[in-house]
Amino acid sequence: MAEHTGVSKSTVQRWFDLSGVQPHCQRHFKLSNDPFFIEKVRDIVGLYLNPPDHAVVLCVDEKTRIQALQRTQPMLPMGLGYVEGVTHDDVRHGTTTLFAALDIATGEVLTRCKRRHRHQEFLAFLRHIDASAPAHLDVHLVVDNDATHKHPKVRAWLARRERYHVHDTPSYASWINQVQRWFGLITQQAIRRGSFSNVKELVHKINAFVEHYNARTSPFAWVATADSILAKFERLCSVVSGTRH
């Protein structure tokens, strides 16, 4: 850029800083190709902005294969003039799968850690939800298109219970499921910064984080309307279409 414009590199850097341009950074994205994208977006956003009466809305998903990583050396604490130090290598001690259901009204999270990620474990988690949700309320579940969620036994279990209503997210649109934001929080604040000598320690850390989180939680503030999301989606589609030509 400096060579092209004929100014110094420091001047170019100042221009970038003033305008907020970060040419060295990238954001990853993938546009949904779901034929019912519009209908699903309107359905789920409608749940968020205008939840039904006498019902609980739960955003449900799994964070799979969370690794119990043990750092080869102790972490160095952050200090004045330098950041937290973490070794680049680690020892792996197994994995766990975190099942979570986020109540959009209260922000509270129901969780269970399981060794495997199959329809059997998901059914067990649904039973945990069923035991926890007040019996007089309908239950609306926001879930993605994972094969575990669409297993015939899972669908049969839900079909036998009239109070359950399933809302599928569009393909490649997990961002619309609010529990994904919570997965980001627990990853940043508990999992990624930890060092675990076994899976039991990892699960204990997860459970401790959940207990602390639920004691001081508040719901996420969803402000995007379906129209604003669809308008942005249309703009991105036009940009992608233009680059192909």
Backbone as JSON, one array per atom type, in Angstrom:
{
  "sequence": "MAEHTGVSKSTVQRWFDLSGVQPHCQRHFKLSNDPFFIEKVRDIVGLYLNPPDHAVVLCVDEKTRIQALQRTQPMLPMGLGYVEGVTHDDVRHGTTTLFAALDIATGEVLTRCKRRHRHQEFLAFLRHIDASAPAHLDVHLVVDNDATHKHPKVRAWLARRERYHVHDTPSYASWINQVQRWFGLITQQAIRRGSFSNVKELVHKINAFVEHYNARTSPFAWVATADSILAKFERLCSVVSGTRH",
  "N": [[0.83, -1.2, 0.0], [1.92, 1.27, 0.83], [3.93, 1.56, -1.09], [2.4, 1.67, -3.38], [0.88, 4.0, -3.07], [2.77, 5.91, -2.61], [3.49, 6.99, -0.16], [4.77, 6.97, 3.26], [5.27, 3.94, 5.21], [4.51, 4.23, 7.88], [2.65, 6.28, 7.72], [0.61, 5.07, 6.26], [-0.1, 3.13, 8.14], [-1.12, 4.76, 10.16], [-3.37, 5.78, 8.85], [-4.84, 3.41, 8.55], [-5.31, 2.83, 11.26], [-6.86, 5.03, 12.08], [-9.14, 4.73, 10.52], [-10.02, 2.27, 11.23], [-9.44, 0.04, 9.74], [-8.38, -3.27, 9.17], [-6.31, -4.94, 7.54], [-4.9, -7.28, 7.9], [-6.49, -9.05, 9.16], [-9.08, -11.58, 9.19], [-12.49, -12.61, 8.73], [-14.41, -15.45, 9.17], [-16.99, -17.02, 7.29], [-20.08, -18.58, 6.25], [-22.57, -18.86, 3.98], [-25.96, -19.73, 4.41], [-27.55, -22.42, 2.73], [-30.06, -23.3, 2.99], [-33.25, -24.21, 1.92], [-35.48, -23.33, 3.26], [-34.72, -21.11, 4.65], [-35.61, -18.43, 5.16], [-38.15, -18.82, 6.35], [-37.42, -20.27, 8.67], [-35.73, -18.48, 10.0], [-37.52, -16.38, 10.59], [-39.26, -17.74, 12.25], [-37.65, -18.55, 14.5], [-36.5, -16.1, 15.39], [-38.85, -14.82, 16.0], [-39.61, -16.29, 18.25], [-37.63, -15.43, 20.04], [-38.02, -12.61, 20.24], [-40.7, -12.36, 20.84], [-41.73, -14.29, 22.95], [-43.77, -17.22, 23.47], [-46.73, -17.39, 25.57], [-47.05, -19.05, 28.74], [-45.0, -20.93, 28.45], [-41.69, -22.3, 28.04], [-38.68, -21.37, 26.51], [-36.02, -22.98, 25.12], [-32.68, -22.99, 24.13], [-30.84, -25.38, 22.59], [-27.98, -27.43, 22.39], [-24.83, -29.11, 21.62], [-21.49, -29.13, 22.76], [-18.98, -30.66, 21.4], [-16.49, -33.22, 22.0], [-14.64, -31.98, 23.87], [-11.46, -31.34, 24.89], [-9.41, -32.64, 27.48], [-6.8, -31.01, 28.28], [-3.49, -30.93, 29.34], [-1.14, -28.64, 30.31], [2.33, -28.57, 29.5], [4.02, -27.13, 31.07], [3.72, -24.88, 33.87], [1.32, -22.17, 33.65], [2.18, -18.78, 32.94], [1.48, -15.89, 34.77], [-0.4, -12.97, 33.74], [1.13, -9.78, 33.46], [2.46, -6.45, 34.11], [3.08, -5.01, 31.12], [3.39, -7.41, 29.75], [1.81, -10.31, 28.35], [-0.38, -13.06, 29.36], [1.29, -16.13, 29.76], [1.46, -19.14, 27.96], [2.22, -22.51, 27.4], [3.09, -23.91, 24.21], [2.7, -26.57, 23.72], [1.04, -29.6, 24.81], [-0.43, -32.22, 26.87], [-2.7, -34.75, 26.07], [-5.64, -35.92, 27.62], [-8.03, -37.26, 27.09], [-11.57, -36.83, 26.25], [-14.68, -34.95, 26.6], [-18.22, -34.48, 26.13], [-20.26, -31.7, 26.1], [-23.52, -31.15, 26.89], [-26.03, -28.74, 26.55], [-28.65, -26.51, 27.59], [-30.09, -23.5, 27.11], [-32.05, -21.21, 28.8], [-33.93, -18.75, 27.45], [-35.34, -16.77, 28.72], [-34.46, -16.43, 31.35], [-31.74, -16.82, 31.28], [-30.46, -18.88, 32.51], [-28.69, -22.01, 32.55], [-28.99, -25.38, 31.7], [-27.05, -28.26, 32.07], [-25.17, -31.16, 31.04], [-22.5, -33.41, 31.17], [-21.19, -35.78, 28.99], [-19.68, -38.9, 28.01], [-19.83, -39.69, 25.38], [-21.19, -38.76, 22.13], [-24.07, -39.34, 21.09], [-27.34, -40.43, 19.94], [-28.44, -41.65, 22.14], [-27.27, -40.38, 24.38], [-28.25, -37.81, 23.94], [-31.0, -38.22, 24.22], [-31.06, -38.89, 26.93], [-30.35, -36.41, 27.96], [-32.55, -34.9, 27.14], [-34.48, -36.05, 28.78], [-33.56, -35.13, 31.2], [-34.03, -32.4, 30.85], [-36.83, -32.53, 30.7], [-37.49, -33.33, 33.27], [-36.73, -31.09, 34.64], [-38.08, -28.85, 33.63], [-41.01, -27.0, 34.41], [-44.04, -28.79, 34.83], [-46.45, -27.77, 33.87], [-45.91, -26.12, 31.77], [-45.42, -25.46, 28.27], [-42.75, -26.59, 26.13], [-40.39, -25.18, 24.15], [-38.0, -26.0, 21.84], [-35.0, -24.96, 20.49], [-33.04, -26.15, 18.05], [-30.29, -27.54, 16.12], [-29.53, -29.05, 12.88], [-28.28, -31.45, 13.4], [-27.46, -34.92, 13.14], [-27.89, -36.4, 15.43], [-29.98, -35.07, 16.69], [-32.04, -35.54, 14.95], [-32.55, -38.19, 15.01], [-34.56, -41.16, 14.66], [-35.55, -42.26, 17.11], [-35.29, -40.15, 18.85], [-37.0, -38.24, 17.67], [-39.36, -39.68, 17.91], [-39.63, -39.79, 20.69], [-40.07, -37.09, 21.29], [-42.41, -36.67, 19.83], [-44.29, -38.07, 21.28], [-44.84, -36.46, 23.37], [-46.81, -33.9, 23.89], [-46.37, -31.31, 24.73], [-43.96, -30.46, 23.78], [-42.19, -28.58, 21.37], [-40.44, -28.31, 18.45], [-37.94, -26.33, 16.96], [-36.17, -25.93, 14.21], [-32.94, -24.79, 13.37], [-31.67, -22.92, 10.54], [-29.62, -24.52, 8.04], [-26.06, -24.28, 8.34], [-26.2, -22.07, 10.05], [-25.71, -21.75, 12.78], [-25.24, -19.64, 14.45], [-27.61, -18.41, 15.08], [-28.64, -19.73, 17.17], [-28.88, -19.2, 20.51], [-27.45, -20.49, 22.51], [-24.97, -20.96, 21.53], [-23.54, -18.64, 21.92], [-23.18, -18.77, 24.65], [-21.57, -21.04, 24.8], [-19.26, -19.93, 23.75], [-18.53, -18.24, 25.86], [-17.97, -20.03, 28.04], [-15.89, -21.43, 26.91], [-13.88, -19.47, 26.57], [-13.54, -18.5, 29.21], [-13.23, -20.65, 30.97], [-12.51, -23.25, 29.88], [-10.48, -23.06, 27.8], [-8.44, -21.73, 29.12], [-7.6, -23.44, 31.03], [-5.84, -26.18, 32.68], [-5.72, -29.6, 32.66], [-5.46, -32.67, 34.27], [-6.89, -34.93, 33.86], [-10.05, -36.21, 32.55], [-12.03, -36.02, 34.47], [-11.29, -33.82, 36.05], [-11.66, -31.8, 34.17], [-14.46, -31.94, 33.72], [-15.32, -31.29, 36.29], [-14.45, -28.63, 36.42], [-16.06, -27.5, 34.42], [-18.64, -27.92, 35.52], [-18.42, -26.37, 37.84], [-18.13, -23.83, 36.74], [-20.63, -23.55, 35.49], [-22.36, -23.6, 37.72], [-21.55, -21.26, 39.06], [-22.08, -19.41, 37.06], [-24.9, -19.6, 36.72], [-25.7, -18.59, 39.17], [-25.42, -15.88, 38.97], [-26.55, -15.02, 36.67], [-27.92, -13.46, 33.69], [-30.32, -12.92, 31.1], [-29.39, -13.12, 27.59], [-29.47, -10.27, 25.48], [-31.42, -10.14, 22.83], [-31.62, -8.39, 19.91], [-31.81, -8.16, 17.16], [-33.94, -8.05, 14.39], [-36.02, -10.18, 12.35], [-36.3, -9.13, 9.79], [-34.05, -7.43, 9.59], [-31.96, -9.28, 9.7], [-32.47, -10.83, 7.41], [-32.18, -8.89, 5.47], [-29.46, -8.26, 5.67], [-28.44, -10.76, 4.99], [-29.27, -10.89, 2.34], [-27.71, -8.82, 1.24], [-25.12, -9.88, 1.6], [-25.32, -12.11, -0.03], [-25.52, -10.9, -2.52], [-23.02, -9.69, -2.7], [-21.31, -11.94, -2.69], [-22.24, -13.17, -5.0], [-21.49, -11.25, -6.86], [-18.68, -11.38, -6.75], [-18.22, -13.77, -7.95], [-18.6, -13.33, -10.58]],
  "CA": [[0.0, 0.0, 0.0], [2.81, 2.43, 0.87], [4.6, 1.67, -2.39], [1.4, 2.02, -4.4], [0.41, 5.38, -2.87], [3.89, 6.82, -2.55], [3.66, 7.56, 1.19], [5.52, 6.08, 4.14], [4.53, 2.87, 5.86], [3.91, 4.75, 9.11], [1.46, 7.05, 7.34], [-0.42, 4.08, 5.92], [-0.55, 2.53, 9.38], [-1.98, 5.74, 10.84], [-4.65, 5.79, 8.13], [-5.56, 2.19, 8.92], [-5.74, 2.96, 12.66], [-7.93, 6.03, 12.16], [-10.36, 4.24, 9.85], [-10.41, 0.96, 11.77], [-9.18, -1.01, 8.75], [-7.44, -4.29, 9.63], [-6.11, -5.8, 6.38], [-4.27, -8.54, 8.29], [-7.48, -9.9, 9.84], [-10.13, -12.19, 8.38], [-13.64, -13.18, 9.41], [-14.9, -16.61, 8.43], [-18.44, -17.08, 7.17], [-20.63, -19.49, 5.26], [-23.96, -18.53, 3.79], [-26.85, -20.88, 4.46], [-28.23, -22.81, 1.49], [-31.31, -23.94, 3.4], [-34.38, -23.7, 1.11], [-36.47, -22.72, 4.15], [-33.97, -20.19, 5.5], [-36.45, -17.29, 5.56], [-39.19, -19.27, 7.29], [-36.8, -20.66, 9.94], [-35.26, -17.27, 10.67], [-38.68, -15.68, 11.14], [-39.8, -18.57, 13.34], [-36.79, -18.52, 15.69], [-36.42, -14.73, 15.88], [-40.14, -14.56, 16.63], [-39.55, -16.86, 19.6], [-36.77, -14.61, 20.87], [-38.56, -11.28, 20.47], [-42.06, -12.45, 21.36], [-41.89, -15.67, 23.43], [-45.16, -17.6, 23.73], [-47.16, -17.44, 26.96], [-47.15, -20.38, 29.38], [-44.03, -21.81, 27.79], [-40.27, -22.01, 28.23], [-37.93, -21.5, 25.26], [-34.67, -23.46, 25.42], [-31.74, -23.17, 23.02], [-30.18, -26.64, 22.94], [-26.93, -27.92, 21.49], [-23.73, -29.81, 22.28], [-20.09, -28.8, 22.44], [-18.47, -32.02, 21.35], [-15.07, -33.56, 22.07], [-13.84, -31.01, 24.61], [-10.27, -32.08, 25.3], [-8.76, -32.37, 28.75], [-5.41, -30.74, 27.92], [-2.6, -30.56, 30.45], [0.03, -27.91, 29.84], [3.58, -29.23, 29.9], [4.63, -26.27, 32.08], [2.73, -23.98, 34.47], [1.04, -20.93, 32.95], [2.76, -17.57, 33.53], [0.4, -14.9, 34.91], [-0.29, -11.69, 33.05], [1.76, -8.74, 34.27], [2.62, -5.14, 33.48], [3.93, -5.01, 29.94], [3.43, -8.69, 29.04], [0.54, -11.04, 28.41], [-0.35, -14.37, 29.99], [2.13, -17.08, 29.04], [0.96, -20.51, 27.89], [3.06, -23.36, 26.56], [2.48, -24.25, 22.93], [2.44, -28.0, 23.66], [0.25, -30.11, 25.92], [-0.7, -33.65, 26.91], [-4.14, -34.96, 25.96], [-6.1, -36.94, 28.55], [-9.38, -37.69, 26.78], [-12.54, -35.8, 25.89], [-16.05, -35.03, 27.08], [-19.18, -33.71, 25.35], [-21.1, -30.88, 26.96], [-24.88, -30.88, 26.44], [-26.48, -27.53, 27.24], [-29.94, -25.91, 27.22], [-30.13, -22.13, 27.63], [-33.38, -20.61, 28.94], [-33.77, -17.39, 26.94], [-36.02, -15.81, 29.59], [-33.69, -16.22, 32.58], [-30.31, -16.95, 31.03], [-29.92, -20.05, 33.2], [-28.26, -23.08, 31.66], [-28.97, -26.78, 32.15], [-25.95, -28.94, 31.39], [-24.73, -32.5, 31.39], [-21.32, -33.86, 30.44], [-21.28, -37.2, 28.62], [-18.47, -39.41, 27.38], [-20.03, -39.84, 23.93], [-22.19, -37.89, 21.5], [-24.96, -40.18, 20.31], [-28.74, -40.13, 20.24], [-28.73, -42.12, 23.5], [-26.91, -39.31, 25.31], [-29.17, -36.69, 23.74], [-32.26, -38.61, 24.85], [-30.88, -38.76, 28.38], [-30.38, -34.98, 28.26], [-33.94, -34.48, 27.01], [-35.18, -36.47, 29.99], [-33.13, -34.19, 32.24], [-34.81, -31.19, 30.61], [-38.22, -32.81, 31.01], [-37.63, -33.35, 34.72], [-36.43, -29.76, 35.19], [-39.06, -27.87, 33.16], [-42.3, -27.13, 35.08], [-44.92, -29.68, 34.08], [-47.6, -27.06, 33.29], [-45.45, -25.27, 30.69], [-44.93, -26.01, 27.01], [-41.31, -26.47, 25.97], [-39.96, -24.92, 22.77], [-36.59, -26.33, 21.71], [-34.3, -24.48, 19.3], [-31.96, -27.11, 17.82], [-29.78, -27.54, 14.74], [-29.86, -30.22, 12.05], [-27.38, -32.56, 13.69], [-28.1, -36.23, 13.01], [-28.31, -36.82, 16.77], [-31.28, -34.46, 17.0], [-33.05, -36.03, 14.02], [-32.64, -39.66, 15.09], [-35.96, -41.58, 14.8], [-35.94, -42.46, 18.5], [-35.42, -38.81, 19.44], [-38.23, -37.67, 17.14], [-40.49, -40.42, 18.49], [-39.76, -39.35, 22.09], [-40.67, -35.76, 21.27], [-43.77, -36.76, 19.3], [-45.18, -38.61, 22.31], [-45.03, -35.43, 24.39], [-47.47, -32.82, 23.17], [-45.93, -29.97, 25.15], [-42.68, -30.13, 23.15], [-42.25, -27.99, 20.03], [-39.06, -28.22, 17.96], [-37.69, -25.28, 15.97], [-34.87, -26.23, 13.6], [-32.19, -23.66, 12.82], [-31.27, -23.16, 9.14], [-28.29, -25.11, 7.86], [-24.95, -23.32, 8.38], [-26.65, -20.86, 10.74], [-25.71, -22.04, 14.22], [-25.18, -18.36, 15.15], [-28.94, -17.99, 15.51], [-28.93, -20.45, 18.41], [-28.24, -18.4, 21.54], [-26.55, -21.26, 23.36], [-23.63, -20.87, 20.96], [-22.86, -17.52, 22.6], [-22.76, -19.26, 25.96], [-20.42, -21.92, 24.57], [-18.11, -19.06, 23.61], [-18.15, -17.75, 27.19], [-17.33, -21.07, 28.85], [-14.62, -21.76, 26.27], [-12.9, -18.42, 26.86], [-13.33, -18.23, 30.63], [-12.98, -21.83, 31.79], [-11.9, -24.42, 29.23], [-9.25, -22.76, 27.06], [-7.41, -21.23, 30.0], [-7.33, -24.42, 32.07], [-4.91, -27.29, 32.48], [-6.43, -30.69, 33.3], [-4.71, -33.92, 34.25], [-7.81, -36.0, 33.46], [-11.37, -35.72, 32.15], [-12.79, -35.71, 35.67], [-10.97, -32.44, 36.4], [-12.31, -30.95, 33.17], [-15.89, -31.93, 34.01], [-15.49, -30.54, 37.53], [-14.3, -27.22, 36.07], [-17.26, -27.11, 33.68], [-19.76, -27.86, 36.45], [-18.2, -25.23, 38.73], [-18.42, -22.62, 35.96], [-22.09, -23.49, 35.31], [-22.96, -23.23, 39.0], [-21.26, -19.85, 39.29], [-22.78, -18.63, 36.03], [-26.33, -19.58, 37.02], [-25.93, -17.83, 40.39], [-25.36, -14.44, 38.69], [-26.82, -14.9, 35.25], [-28.99, -12.64, 33.13], [-30.51, -13.38, 29.72], [-28.81, -12.36, 26.5], [-30.41, -9.31, 24.89], [-31.51, -10.32, 21.39], [-32.21, -7.17, 19.37], [-31.94, -8.23, 15.71], [-35.22, -8.5, 13.87], [-35.91, -11.09, 11.21], [-36.11, -8.32, 8.59], [-32.66, -6.94, 9.52], [-31.12, -10.43, 9.39], [-32.69, -11.21, 6.02], [-31.62, -7.83, 4.62], [-28.01, -8.47, 5.66], [-28.2, -11.98, 4.22], [-29.42, -10.55, 0.91], [-26.54, -8.04, 0.84], [-23.98, -10.79, 1.49], [-25.51, -12.95, -1.23], [-25.22, -10.09, -3.7], [-21.57, -9.52, -2.74], [-20.74, -13.22, -3.11], [-22.61, -13.37, -6.41], [-20.69, -10.32, -7.66], [-17.29, -11.84, -6.82], [-18.14, -14.94, -8.84], [-18.55, -12.83, -11.94]],
  "C": [[0.87, 1.26, 0.0], [3.47, 2.65, -0.48], [3.62, 2.13, -3.47], [0.98, 3.49, -4.3], [1.54, 6.4, -2.81], [4.07, 7.53, -1.22], [4.4, 6.55, 2.05], [4.62, 5.01, 4.75], [3.85, 3.35, 7.14], [2.66, 5.56, 8.83], [0.3, 6.12, 6.99], [-0.98, 3.44, 7.19], [-1.46, 3.47, 10.15], [-3.34, 5.82, 10.17], [-5.49, 4.57, 8.51], [-6.12, 2.31, 10.35], [-6.92, 3.92, 12.79], [-9.24, 5.51, 11.58], [-10.83, 2.89, 10.37], [-10.21, -0.18, 10.81], [-8.11, -1.96, 9.28], [-7.19, -5.29, 8.5], [-5.48, -7.15, 6.72], [-5.25, -9.51, 8.91], [-8.5, -10.44, 8.84], [-11.27, -12.64, 9.28], [-14.18, -14.31, 8.55], [-16.43, -16.62, 8.4], [-18.82, -18.17, 6.17], [-22.12, -19.21, 5.16], [-24.8, -19.8, 3.77], [-27.45, -21.14, 3.09], [-29.54, -23.51, 1.79], [-32.47, -23.37, 2.59], [-35.46, -23.03, 1.95], [-35.81, -21.72, 5.11], [-34.85, -19.06, 6.02], [-37.47, -17.71, 6.61], [-38.59, -19.62, 8.65], [-36.29, -19.45, 10.71], [-36.43, -16.54, 11.32], [-39.26, -16.44, 12.33], [-38.98, -18.4, 14.61], [-36.68, -17.1, 16.26], [-37.74, -14.32, 16.53], [-40.2, -15.12, 18.04], [-38.75, -15.97, 20.54], [-37.42, -13.28, 21.24], [-39.96, -11.29, 21.06], [-42.33, -13.88, 21.83], [-43.35, -16.0, 23.72], [-45.46, -17.62, 25.23], [-47.21, -18.89, 27.44], [-46.2, -21.39, 28.72], [-42.62, -21.38, 28.18], [-39.57, -22.27, 26.9], [-36.49, -21.84, 25.6], [-33.86, -23.6, 24.13], [-30.81, -24.33, 23.38], [-29.12, -27.0, 21.9], [-25.86, -28.62, 22.31], [-22.4, -29.2, 21.82], [-19.33, -30.11, 22.54], [-16.95, -32.08, 21.51], [-14.23, -32.44, 22.69], [-12.65, -31.76, 25.21], [-9.76, -31.64, 26.67], [-7.26, -32.24, 28.47], [-4.62, -30.31, 29.15], [-1.37, -29.87, 29.87], [1.3, -28.57, 30.35], [4.34, -28.41, 30.94], [3.55, -25.35, 32.64], [2.54, -22.71, 33.64], [1.68, -19.76, 33.69], [1.69, -16.49, 33.6], [0.68, -13.63, 34.11], [0.31, -10.65, 33.99], [1.89, -7.45, 33.49], [3.59, -5.24, 32.31], [4.02, -6.35, 29.23], [2.14, -9.46, 29.3], [0.72, -12.38, 29.11], [0.45, -15.35, 29.13], [1.6, -18.5, 29.12], [1.86, -21.32, 26.98], [2.33, -23.75, 25.28], [2.14, -25.73, 22.82], [1.68, -28.44, 24.91], [0.11, -31.62, 25.8], [-2.21, -33.85, 26.92], [-4.56, -36.14, 26.84], [-7.54, -37.37, 28.31], [-10.32, -36.52, 26.54], [-13.87, -36.01, 26.6], [-16.92, -34.21, 26.14], [-20.12, -32.99, 26.3], [-22.45, -30.63, 26.29], [-25.41, -29.69, 27.24], [-27.82, -27.07, 26.69], [-30.04, -24.56, 27.9], [-31.57, -21.63, 27.63], [-33.28, -19.14, 28.54], [-34.4, -16.36, 27.86], [-35.19, -15.46, 30.82], [-32.19, -16.21, 32.35], [-29.69, -18.15, 31.71], [-29.65, -21.18, 32.2], [-28.36, -24.42, 32.37], [-27.88, -27.5, 31.38], [-25.79, -30.37, 31.88], [-23.51, -32.83, 30.54], [-21.42, -35.37, 30.22], [-20.0, -37.63, 27.91], [-18.61, -39.44, 25.86], [-21.12, -38.89, 23.44], [-23.02, -38.72, 20.53], [-26.4, -39.8, 20.65], [-29.12, -40.61, 21.64], [-28.42, -41.04, 24.53], [-27.85, -38.11, 25.16], [-30.53, -36.99, 24.34], [-32.18, -38.48, 26.36], [-30.93, -37.29, 28.79], [-31.79, -34.43, 28.13], [-34.76, -34.88, 28.24], [-34.81, -35.56, 31.16], [-33.89, -32.87, 32.09], [-36.25, -31.38, 31.04], [-38.46, -32.81, 32.52], [-37.45, -31.97, 35.33], [-37.47, -28.72, 34.81], [-40.38, -28.07, 33.9], [-43.31, -27.88, 34.22], [-46.06, -28.95, 33.38], [-47.21, -26.17, 32.11], [-45.13, -26.06, 29.43], [-43.43, -25.78, 26.92], [-40.98, -26.32, 24.49], [-38.45, -25.11, 22.71], [-36.05, -25.77, 20.4], [-33.07, -25.38, 19.13], [-31.49, -27.01, 16.37], [-30.11, -28.86, 14.06], [-28.92, -31.39, 12.25], [-28.13, -33.88, 13.63], [-28.59, -36.76, 14.36], [-29.7, -36.3, 17.09], [-32.39, -35.01, 16.12], [-33.22, -37.55, 14.06], [-34.1, -40.07, 15.3], [-36.41, -41.76, 16.25], [-36.11, -41.13, 19.23], [-36.73, -38.17, 18.97], [-39.45, -38.37, 17.72], [-40.72, -39.99, 19.94], [-40.44, -37.99, 22.16], [-42.12, -35.81, 20.81], [-44.76, -37.27, 20.34], [-45.49, -37.59, 23.41], [-45.52, -34.15, 23.73], [-46.94, -31.45, 23.55], [-44.62, -29.55, 24.5], [-42.89, -29.65, 21.72], [-40.8, -27.74, 19.58], [-38.96, -27.18, 16.85], [-36.28, -25.5, 15.44], [-34.22, -24.95, 13.08], [-31.86, -23.95, 11.35], [-29.88, -23.8, 9.09], [-27.24, -24.01, 7.77], [-25.35, -22.0, 9.05], [-26.74, -21.12, 12.24], [-25.68, -20.76, 15.05], [-26.54, -17.91, 15.66], [-29.38, -18.7, 16.79], [-28.16, -19.78, 19.55], [-27.28, -19.18, 22.42], [-25.12, -21.25, 22.82], [-22.85, -19.71, 21.58], [-22.38, -17.96, 23.97], [-21.59, -20.22, 25.84], [-19.15, -21.09, 24.4], [-17.61, -18.56, 24.96], [-17.41, -18.82, 27.98], [-16.0, -21.5, 28.23], [-13.54, -20.75, 26.65], [-12.54, -18.35, 28.34], [-12.95, -19.45, 31.46], [-12.16, -22.9, 31.1], [-10.54, -24.09, 28.64], [-8.11, -22.34, 28.0], [-7.02, -22.24, 31.07], [-6.28, -25.44, 31.67], [-5.46, -28.45, 33.31], [-5.65, -31.99, 33.16], [-5.57, -35.11, 33.88], [-9.17, -35.39, 33.12], [-12.2, -35.33, 33.36], [-12.54, -34.27, 36.12], [-11.65, -31.46, 35.45], [-13.8, -30.82, 33.46], [-16.17, -31.13, 35.28], [-15.39, -29.04, 37.27], [-15.53, -26.71, 35.35], [-18.44, -26.95, 34.63], [-19.64, -26.67, 37.4], [-18.52, -23.92, 38.0], [-19.93, -22.46, 35.8], [-22.78, -23.05, 36.6], [-22.76, -21.74, 39.29], [-22.01, -18.97, 38.3], [-24.26, -18.5, 36.35], [-26.66, -18.75, 38.25], [-25.98, -16.32, 40.11], [-25.8, -14.12, 37.27], [-27.89, -13.86, 34.94], [-29.13, -13.05, 31.67], [-29.74, -12.52, 28.72], [-29.88, -11.44, 25.9], [-30.41, -9.48, 23.37], [-32.26, -9.12, 20.81], [-32.44, -7.23, 17.86], [-33.32, -8.73, 15.32], [-34.99, -9.45, 12.69], [-35.65, -10.3, 9.93], [-34.66, -7.84, 8.46], [-31.71, -8.08, 9.17], [-31.24, -10.8, 7.91], [-32.13, -10.15, 5.06], [-30.1, -7.98, 4.54], [-27.65, -9.71, 4.84], [-28.29, -11.71, 2.73], [-28.22, -9.75, 0.41], [-25.32, -8.94, 0.66], [-24.1, -11.66, 0.25], [-25.17, -12.18, -2.5], [-23.72, -9.86, -3.85], [-20.9, -10.79, -3.25], [-21.03, -13.47, -4.59], [-21.77, -12.47, -7.31], [-19.25, -10.77, -7.8], [-17.15, -13.02, -7.76], [-18.09, -14.53, -10.3], [-17.24, -12.09, -12.18]]
}
